[in-house]
Amino acid sequence: MRHGDSVLKLTEEQQGHFFEKGFLALKGVLAEVHLAKLSAECMSAWVADKDEFDPQATWLQNSLLPDIHHRSRLVCQYYFKGVLVDVAEQLVGPNIKGATSQLTFKLRGNTKPFGWHQDNGYGQLDPANAISTLTALDDADVENGCLWVIPGSHRAGQIDVSDRLSVNSKVAGADLSVNVDREADAIPVPLIAGDAVVLHCHLLHRSEGNLSEDRDRRILFLRYADADA
């Protein structure tokens, strides 16, 4: 992959944290001016495709817009030429590909939680060293539905959810949530708009609903994997 002039070099401490804990928060990945323009393009794509929140609808219908890099020029540039490419090359390896791009929006009024899951459950990639990157387009905290993680849970490997991965269930937005034994170890990962968090593909994570009356929680989700996966 090609990327721009700006390079994000992870420290040994940051890399160690990622491989030990399964996640890594990165401050200020998107500068304010770029954040505003990218957010505007994402919101335009969302409004053109989505209806109002429906409590009877699926997570896929309410909270996810796939293939956003086909709908936004700035997302496409960020996905394939931005600093997250540097991060992926350091954590996955030099030969990588973009595997998934989507918006995961919990706008005000969307109070539905999303249960514990592993991203590699949604299309199990081999080798299992893919990463998910979540760039915050808004400030995200406990009130408006920030991410929760169980540090170190990735080391247990893949939980088998293959019985829920039929073609029809994927189209409907398969629920791959799992029960966990270490929920007491869970911690929130608040982000400031422009920050990003990187997740190992086996890390258990979830989010609560957006309980804020006046704040959205918009996330740009970009996944990178080994090119041979």
N, C-alpha and C positions, 0 to 999 in steps of 0.2 A: 504493500500500500504506500502511496505517496502522501505526504503531509506537508503543512506549511512551514514557515520560517521559525515559528515558536515551538520550542521543545520542552516537554515536561519530563524531567529526569527524576525518578523516584530515588529516595535515599535507601540505604541498606535497612534502616529502621522501618521505613514504610513498607518495603517489600517483605521484611520479616513479619510485620504486623499482619499483612494480608495473608500470608501463607499459614500463620499460626491461628489467627482469629477468623479468617474467611471473608473479611471485608476491609475496606479502606476508604475513609472519607477524605476528600480533596477539596480544599478551599479555593474559591475564586477561579474555577476552571473557565467560566464564561465571564468576560468583562461586561460591565453594565450596558454599554452601547450595543454590543453584539447580542446580549441577552434580550434587550427590548425588541430588536428587529426579528430575532429568531422566534421569540414568544408570539409576536404579532402574526407571523406566517403560520405557526402552529395553531393558533386560535382561529384563524381564518379557515384552515382546513377542517378543524373540529366543528365549527358552526355550520359549515357547508354539508357536513355528513351526519351530524348527530341531532337527536331530538332532546327534549327536556328529560331530566332524570325520571325514571319509572321504577318504583319499588318492586314491581312484578317482573321486570326485565332481568336478563342475565348480566353478569359482570362484563362480558364481552360487549354487550349492547350499551351498557351505561358508562363504562370506564375505559374502554380501549379503542384506539384507532390504529390499525396496522399499517405498515409500509409507509410511514410518514416521510421517509427520504424521497419517495416518488412524488410527494405532494408539496414539498418545501425545498427550494434551492439551497437555503441556508442550512437546513438540517443535513442535506446531502453533503455539503462541504464540511460541516462539523463532523459528520459520521466518518468520512473517508480521508479527510485532510487535517482534521483538528488534533488537539493535544491528546485526546483519548486514544488515538492510534498509537502514540508513544507509550501510553500506559499499557495498552494491550500487548505491544511487542515486548515489553519488559516482564509482564506477568504470564503471558501465554507462550510467546516465542516470536521469532522474526517473520515466520511465514503464517500470516493470519488472514481471515476474511470477516466481513460483516455478516452476521447470521440472522439478526432480527432488528427491526426498527419499529417503534410504536410510541404512541402517546398513551400514558396511563394517567387519566385526569379524574380526580375526585373534586368536582366543583361543589360549591356550597349547596347544601341540601342533599348531597349524596352521602347518606349515613351508613351505607352498607360496608361492613368489614370484609376483608379478604384473608382467609385462613392461612395457617402455616403451610409452606410449600417450598420446593426446590425448583429453580428455573430449568434445570436439566430434565425435569419430568416432562416438560413440554417439548418433546423431540429430543430424545436422549443422544447427545453427541459423543462420539468416541474419536480421539481421546477426550476424557471428561475434565478438560482444563479450561473450558470456556468461561468468560466473564460477562456479567451484566453490569452496565453502567447506567446509573440513574442520575440525570442532571436536573436539578430543581429549577423550575421556572418561576416558582413562588417560594417564599419562606415556608418551610414545612416543620411542624412541631406536633406534639401529642394531640393538641386540640383539633387540628385540621387534617389529621390522618397521616403523620409521618411513618416511615418504615420502622419496624422492630426486627431485631435479629437475635439469634442465639449464637454468641461467639463460640467458635470452634466446632460447631455442629457439622461443618462440611467434612470433617475428618472421618465421620462414620460412613461416608459414601452415599450411593444412590438408594433411596427408598423406592421399592417397586410399586409403581402405580399403573403398570401396563394394562391392567384389566379395565382401566377407565379411559383408554386412549383409542377408542374406535373412531372411525372417520366421522360418524354422525356426532359423537360427543365433542370432537374437536371443533366442528362447525358451530355447535351450540355453545361453545365456551366451556370446555370440560372443567369440572371442579376436581382439582388434584390436591386438595388440602389434606393434611395428615395430622394425626394425633402425635403430640410430643411429650417426652418424659421430663424435659428440662425447662419447662416454661418459666419457672422461677428465675432462670438465668437470663431471660430475655432483657434486652436493653433497647431504648429508643435511639434512633439516629436522626436527630434534628438537623436540618440543612437551611442555610441562607440561600436565597435565590442566586444562582450562578455557581453554587457548590455542586459537587457530584459525589456519589458513593459507588464504589466498585464491589461487586459481590462474586465470590466463587460460585460456580454453577451448582454445587451441592449444599450451599449454605441455606439453612432454614430461616425463613423470614415471613413476615406478614405485615398487614396494615389495618388499622381500625378505620371506621367511617370518619368523614369530615363533619365534626360537630360544631364547627364555627358557623356563625350566622352571616359573616360578611367577608370571609376569606376562602379563596380557592386553594387547592393543592394540585398543581400541574407538574407532571414529571415527563421528561423525555427519556425513554428507555432505549438504549442501544446495546446490542449484544455482539461480542467478538469471539471467534473460535479459531482453532487450528485450521488452516486451509484444507487439510486432508480429512477433517471431521465430517 
